[in-house]
Amino acid sequence: MTFCHEVHNFSAGPAAMPAEVMARAHEEFRDWHGTGMSVLEMPFTHGDFPGIMESARAKLRRLLSIPDNFHILFLQGGASAQFSLIPMNLLAPGEHAVYIETGHWSVKAIQEGRCFGDIRIGASSRITGFTSVPQITDWCVAPHARYCHITSNETANGLAHHRHPDTGAVPLVADMTSDFLARPIPMTNYGLVYAGAQKNIGPAGLVVVVIRDDLVHSPRQAVPPVFSYQAQVEANNRLNTPLTYSIYLADLVFDWIEAKGGVRSLYQRNWKRSQKIYQLIDQDGFYCCPVDTGYRSIMNICFRLPTADLEQRFLREAADAGLLNLGGHTQTGGVRASLYNALPDAAVETLFDFMIGFRLRYG
Ligand SMILES: *Cc1c(COP(=O)(O)O)cnc(C)c1O
């Protein structure tokens, strides 16, 4: 297959997939391992598919060193469904949960969660325009709170919790959609971690939920059975047809991460290449990243140019040069470069050079 020119896809999600994964999926599409069947055509209860799902689960457990007292579920509805399902499963009437508000996605989690429970804001960086993460010493989390929710990486605002907060006996719940598998996770800090797949794992619609044993109990409110953590754990994640093909693609991505040396090695690379772009941004006043230096995302680099006109020109010329999907989130504007795991180093180099050239031309 040939393209007119090479393109680099900086999409915030659905995002670029690893080229090796696409090639392997393409090769196996019609006939998986000589079975004469596509994974799309396999029954989910017997034959080869259960093995594919087990393999995906085992690899993910290895990649993130997930202890045995955590369950891994592949569910549907994307990350957003979890905004409602977490309180529905975990919060009984009279109980409350605490959310840390740091940007677009935590605001959504709070708004949607409030339809299903008493949700209080334990700390917020709204006053800064979501350019920092509140210090944990300023978080107000009552010891009887049912859980504390964070958004580990704010995809739209470009900021992140670089530390893994210790919330003591209050289970920490994290939306890790946009930095899952981009850095190691000390799972003992967490009670529940979830991630929509379309950033670092695979196709949209799939959401990975990693949940500690003691949080798997009968839902505290009425919940459709397919969305009950307990019912799915008891059915070994096969209460209904899971997203078979998406899980297969996730399995290939997990293979790819192992071949890349694992999550720690990707993290080092992700850190290094994001710092390269941030350093360029900070060189003079032409580019500007509003996020405080201690909280800048290693996945989504958000920055501005001196004028809206220049931003439009930047995006236009970048697209002409094959650098695609660099527009900021619809609510925040500006420029956003998403440097997810699958983005090749060459794309970051090309962006770096383009940014230098653009500044020379218009700075
Ligand atoms: C993309 C994203 C979501 C939304 O994911 P859907 O699968 O579209 O629901 C939620 N949280 C974060 C942090 C995201 O980046």
The ligand as an SDF file (V2000), in Angstrom:
LIG
                    3D

 15 15  0  0  0  0  0  0  0  0999 V2000
  -11.5100   10.1950   25.6590 C   0  0  0  0  0  0  0  0  0  0  0  0
  -11.7430   10.2510   27.1240 C   0  0  0  0  0  0  0  0  0  0  0  0
  -12.9700    9.8760   27.6960 C   0  0  0  0  0  0  0  0  0  0  0  0
  -14.1800    9.5060   26.8690 C   0  0  0  0  0  0  0  0  0  0  0  0
  -14.0820    8.2560   26.3400 O   0  0  0  0  0  0  0  0  0  0  0  0
  -15.3390    7.5870   25.5790 P   0  0  0  0  0  0  0  0  0  0  0  0
  -14.8280    6.2180   25.3320 O   0  0  0  0  0  0  0  0  0  0  0  0
  -15.5770    8.4130   24.3590 O   0  0  0  0  0  0  0  0  0  0  0  0
  -16.4880    7.6390   26.4990 O   0  0  0  0  0  0  0  0  0  0  0  0
  -13.0740    9.8900   29.0650 C   0  0  0  0  0  0  0  0  0  0  0  0
  -12.0520   10.2500   29.8410 N   0  0  0  0  0  0  0  0  0  0  0  0
  -10.8680   10.6440   29.3330 C   0  0  0  0  0  0  0  0  0  0  0  0
   -9.7510   11.0340   30.2430 C   0  0  0  0  0  0  0  0  0  0  0  0
  -10.6760   10.6470   27.9560 C   0  0  0  0  0  0  0  0  0  0  0  0
   -9.5050   11.0210   27.4380 O   0  0  0  0  0  0  0  0  0  0  0  0
  1  2  1  0
  2  3  1  0
  2 14  2  0
  3  4  1  0
  3 10  2  0
  4  5  1  0
  5  6  1  0
  6  7  2  0
  6  8  1  0
  6  9  1  0
 10 11  1  0
 11 12  2  0
 12 13  1  0
 12 14  1  0
 14 15  1  0
M  END
$$$$
